Amino acid sequence: MRAPAVAGAFYPADPRALANAVDGLLAAAGGRAGPAPKALVAPHAGYVYSGPIAARAFAALGESATRIRRVVLLGPAHRVPLRGMAVPAAERFATPLGSIPVDHEAAARAGVPTSEIAHRFEHSLEVEVPFLQRLLPAGFSLVPLVVGDASPAEVGRVLEALWDGPETLVVVSSDLSHYLPYDVARATDAETAEIVLALDLEALSHDRACGASPLAGLIWVARRKGLRPVLLDLRNSGDTSGDRDDGVVGYGAFAFHE
């Protein structure tokens, strides 16, 4: 079991409080009509900061959530140096809402090695999972991938190996700019959103998005497969928490459609 690392810090540790928090965020985000997204980009800070923007991403699934049986979840490594990507050695990935089976067979097929230490304290994947647990059918599986030093093509080829059909959803976990003055952050994040929408792989950098490596891999695949990105939300911690004095962190929600 990969146990929760940030329950009680980034989100509520009590299962009922967590379920209520996630359901409230999703309700405030509203439902979405239109084609089902193949991939989502959602932020990964504490829910008080990025939760409303993450909810906008997951709410875009709408009724298509009922068809999803597997989620390929990618996020950046914050805690340990990592070359390439890694899936946890654990058989299940837990949050206070329960545990999800890790699809090791799929990860092995894509050539992804295991690393317990890369996942043990990493929050970038964990904070997305309660949204999936509240939206998707019971029994879905997870391919949780921490991404370290990896090229867009390296990440993209793994995604292509795991792509499959509409039963598989790809989720990239990434925040945007970090600790810039409020007005500078708004301008910088607006530029980054345009970079993502243009699939401008060469202009994406780690100072624009902490999850630039997994996001670049998704953009690499989007170019090859003709995916169309849509911006769903673009705000920062100054908007959600009201604290704009000491620099803010940017958050974006995107959907990619086939």
Secondary structure by P-SEA (a helix, b strand, c coil): ccccccccccccccaaaaaaaaaaaaaaacccccccccbbbbbbccccccaaaaaaaaaccccccccccccbbbbbbccccccccccccccccccccbbbbbaaaaaaaabbbbbccccccccccccaaaaaaaccccbbbbbbbbbccccaaaaaaaaaaacccccbbbbbbbcccccccaaaaaaaaaaaaaaaaaccccccccccccaaaaaaaaaaaaaaabbbbbbcccccccccccccccbbbbbbbbbbcc
